[in-house]
Amino acid sequence: MSAELSNPDSVRPVFWQEDHLRLLDQRLLPGKLEYLVCDNAGEVAKAIHQMVVRGAPAIGITAAYGVVLAARTAYKNDPASWKKAIQGDLDTLAQSRPTAVNLHWALQRMQSLFNQIEGNPEPELLREALTIHEEDIAANRHMGALGAELIADGRQVLTHCNTGSLATGGYGTALGVIRSAWKNRTLDMVYATETRPWLQGARLTAWELKQDNIPVTLIADSAAGFLLSQGQIQWVITGADRIAANGDVANKIGTYNLAVAARHHGVKMMVVAPASTFDLHTSTGADIPIEDRGPDEIVQYAGKATAPEGIATWNPVFDITPAELIDVIVTEKGVIHHPDKDKIAAIFQ
C-alpha cells in the first residue's frame, strides 16, 4: 500500500512509502540528508530513542506509524490473537521517550481502534496514522496564523531548539509562527540558540530557516540573556513537549532560563503546541517525568572527549517553565493568554 501526504515544506522528516516507514536521520544534519527505513516497531522505537526523529509532534506521528508496523507483525504471527500479541511492541514504543506526551497520545488513539477492527488491522490503522499526520500539518498552519497575528509588530524574535518541519508532521509549531510572520512581512530577523548538547538550533533550526530564505542569526545558548537585555527582541517563541493542566510547560532544557530572562527584560514569552501536547491528567510541571540522558552527550562531542574522564554529570533533556512566566500558549483550538488551569480546561470543553 502506498500513501501520499501533502508536502508543506521542502523537507519531510517522516513519511510512509509503499509498505514501510522512512525517517530523516536528523543526527546527520546539516551535513548529510539520509533516510532510515523502518520495517518493524522495534526499529521505530530505537529511532525515537536514539534521536533519529525528535520533536514531540513528530515523535507522536512516528509512533502511530510504529503501531501499523507492530500490527502487521502481530497479525502475521497470530491472526486470531493479534490484539494480545501486539502489546509487547506497544510497550516498547511507549518507553522510547517518556516525557513527550504526544507519543502516548498517539499510541492511545491508535489502540482505541483495536476493538472495532475485524480481520487484517493494517489498512485501517494506516488510515488513522495518515490522518494523525495530516491533522498535525493542518494544526501547525492554523497555529502559525494565530501566532503571527500576535507578533505583527515584532521585527526580531528568539527561538530555542527546533520546532519546524523536522519536529512535526510539517510546517512547524514555533517555526510555523515564524514562517507565517515572515510571509506576512512582519519579521526581519530570527535569532536561534545553538541548543546544547544536541545543537538542534545550530544543526536543524538554522538549516530549516535557510532553506526558506528566512534571515537567521545563530547565538550560543549562554548569549541569550545578554541579547534579551539589548531591547531588540520582542518575543521568545518555543514549542513544548508536554503541558500540564495548570499551564506549566516541559520543553527542551534551557527554555526555563529564557523565560526567566525574558520576564526580567520585558520580553514576551510564547509557547506554540498542538492540543495533543497537553496532559490534563498531570496537575503541574512538578509531576512531569524528566528524562536524563546520561553523560555521553556532555562529556564528548563527535566522539572526542571534552571533559575529564569520570567527571560527574547531570544531563536533563527538558526543564519546566512555570505558567506564570508564559504570556501566551498558541494551540489549534485558540490562543490562551496568561495560561492557568481554568483557561486551559475551558479551551478543551
N, C-alpha and C positions, 0 to 999 in steps of 0.2 A: 504494500500500500504506500502511495506517496501522498504528500500533503503540502500545499503551498501556503505561506503566510505573506501578508503584505509586507513589503520591505520599507520600514520607516526611515532608515538611515543607511549610511554607506557600509556599515559593518553590522552583522548579525551574530551575537555570541552563542545562541542556542537555536538549533532547528532540527526538525525531523526530516530525514531524507530516505525515501523508499521504505526500508524496514529497520532503520537504526537511528540513533541519536548522534548528532555531531555537535561538539563543543569547541569553541575557540579557546585554545590554551593561552589564557591571559598571563601565565607566568613568563611567557616568551616575548610578550610585547614590551617595547615597540620594535624590537629587533627582528622578530620573525612572526609571520602570520601563518599559523598552523592549527589545523582542526584535529581533535581527538575523536575517534569513533567509539561509541559505547553500544554494546550488544546485550548487556545484562545489567541488572540492578546493582550488583556488586561494583562494577566498573563506574557506574554513575555515582554511587556513594563515595568511592575513592576519589573521583574527580572533584566532588564537592569539598571533601575534607582537605584535599591537597591544593585547593585554591585554583584549580583549572578554571572553574567557574566560581564567581563570587558576586556579592551584592544580594541583599535579601530577596528582591523580586525574582531575579534570575535563578537563585537557588530554589525557590518555590516552583518555578516553571520546570526547571530541570528535574526536580523530584517527581513532578507529575508525570513527566515522560518516563522516569525511572519505574513508576508503578506500571506503566504499559509494558515495559520490558519484563518486569517481575511477573506480571500476569501471563505473559506469553510463555515464560519458563514453567510456571506452576501448572498451567493448563496442559502444556505438552507432556509434563511428567505425570500428572494425575488429574485428568479431565473431570472426574467426579468430585474431587475434593480440593480444587484449586484455591478456594477461598481460605482454607486452612493452611494449605501448603505455602501460600504466598507470605504468611506472617513473618517468617524469618527475614525475607528481603525487605519488608516494610520496616522492621525494627532496625535493620542495618542503615536504611535511608534516614530514618528518624535520628539516629545517633551521629550522623555525619557532621552536622554543625548545630550545637544545642541552642545557641542564642537567637538565631534568625527564625522568628515565629512564622514567617511565610512558608517555610519548609513544612512545618507541622500543619498549617492551614491547608496547604495543597494536598498533603497526604490524607487528611481527614475528608476533604472534598472528594477526592478520588475514591476513598473507601466507602463513602456514603452511597455510591452507585452499586456496590457489590451485590446487595440483596435483590436488586431488580434485574440482574443480568442472567440470562439463560444461554447456555452454550458458550462458544468462544468469547471471552471477555475483551480481547484486544481491540476490535473495531470500536466498540462503544467507549472504552477507556481512552483510546487515542482521540476520538472526537472531543472528549472532555478536556484532555490535555491541551489540544489545539485551541479550544475555547478559552481556557485559562490564559494561554499565551496571547491571544487576540485581545482579550479583555484588558490585559496589562498594558498593551500598546495604546489602546483607546483611553484608558485611565491616565496614562502618562501625558498624552496630548492634552487632555482636559485640564489636568493639574498644571501643565505648562502654561496654558492660557490664563488660569486663575492666578497663579503666582506672578506672572508677568505684569498683570494689572496692578499688583501691589508695589512693584518696583519701577513704575513708569517714570519716576524722577531719579532713579538710581543709576548713575552712569558707571559706577565701579562696584563690583561685588567680590566677595571672597568665598571660595568653596573648599571643601575638605574631602579627602578620599576620592572615590569615583562613584558617580551616581547617574551615569549616562546610559547609552545603549548597552554598554558592556556589563552593566549591573542589573539590567532589566530585560524585558522582552523586546524593547526598542524605545527610542526617543529619550528616555531617562526621567528621573524624578527631579532632583535639584538641577541637573543639567538640562532637563526638559524645560524648566522655568527659564534657565539661561538661554537656551535655544530660542524660546518664544520671545523673550525680551530683545534678543539680537535681531530677530525677524521684524519686531516692531520698531526697531531703531531707537530703543530707549537705553541701550547698553553700549558702553565704549570699551570696557576692559574687564576681564575676569582674572582675578588673582587665585592661583591654585597652590595649596600647600603640597609639599612633596609627599607627605603622609608616610612616615616611618611606621613599622620597619619594612613593609612590603612595597613602599613607594608607589601606591596606586595613583596618587596625584601626579607624580612625575611621569610614570610609565603609561598611564591609561587616560587620565583626565586631560593632560596636556596634549596627548596624542589625538584623542577624540576631537577636542576643540580645533586643533589644527586641521583635521580632516574637513571640518565645516567652515574653515577660514574665519573662526571667531578669535579675536585677539586675546591672548592669554599670557600672563606673566607668572612664572614659577618662583616660589619662595620656599625657603627652609621652614619647617614647622615652627622653629624657635623664633622666627622673624614675625610671626603673625601678630602678636600683641603689639609690637612696635609699629607695624603697619596700621593697625586699627587706631593707634594714637595720633596718626597723622591727619585724620579728619577727611580722608578721601574715599573711604569705604562706607556705603550706605546700608548694605545688607551682608550678613553672613548667611549663606544658604547651604544646608546639608540635607542628606537623606536620613533614614533611620532603619535599624534592623529589628527593633521591637519598641512599641509604645505602650506603656502601662495604662490602666484605666484612668489614672489621675493626670495623664499627660507627660509623665516622666519618660525620657527618650533614651534608649540604648542605641549607641551608634559607634562608629569607628573611634578608637582611642584617640584623644585629642579634641574631640567635639566639646567636651565639658570645658576645657581650657579656653576654647574660642568663645563659648557662651559667657563665661565669666568676664573675659576681656572685652567682649562686645558690650555687655551691660555697663561696665565701668566707663567705657568711652562713648556711650550713647549711640551705639550701632545696633540696628535691629537684627533679630535672630529668626530665621525662617527654616522650618523643617518641612520637607516635602515627602510624603509617603502615602501609598495606597491604603485602602481600608484593611487589606489583608495583613498589614504590619501591626495593627492594633491588637493587643491581647487584653481583652476586657476581663479575663479571669485572673489577671495579675494586678493586684491593687496599686502597687507603687514600684518604682525602679529598684528599690531595695530587694524586691522579690525576683528580679530577673537574673538568671544564671549567667555569669560572665566567663567566657572561655579563656583559659590560659594556655597559650600555645607552646610553652616551654622556652628553653634558652636559645636554640639554634638561630632563630630569626634575629636576635640582637647581639649575639657574640661573634657572628661572622657575616660576611657579605660576599656573594658569588664564590662561596667555598673557601674564602680566606678569613682567617681569624682577625677580629677587630677588637678583641678584649682578652684579658689574661685568662689562661686556662683555669677552669674550676671556679670562676667567679660566680657568686650567687646572682640570680636574675629574677625579675618579675615581669611577665610579658602578657598582661591582659589585652585582648584584642578589641575590646569595647570598653566604653565608660558610660556613666549615667548622667544625663543633663536634666536637672530638676525642671518641672513645668514652669516654675516662676521665672526662669531665665529665658523662656521662649516667647517671642511676640506672636507668632502665628504658626499653626500647623496647617499645611495645604493638603487636602485629600480630594479624590474624585467626587466625594459627597459634598464638598464645600470647604470653606476656609474657617478654621477655628481660631479666633483671636483670643489671646491670653488664656490658653487652654487650662481647663480643670476638669474634675470628674463629671460635673453636671453637664458641661458643654459637650464633652465627648460622648456621654450617654445619649444626649439629645440628638446628635447627628447620626446615631445608629438606630434610632427608633424607626 
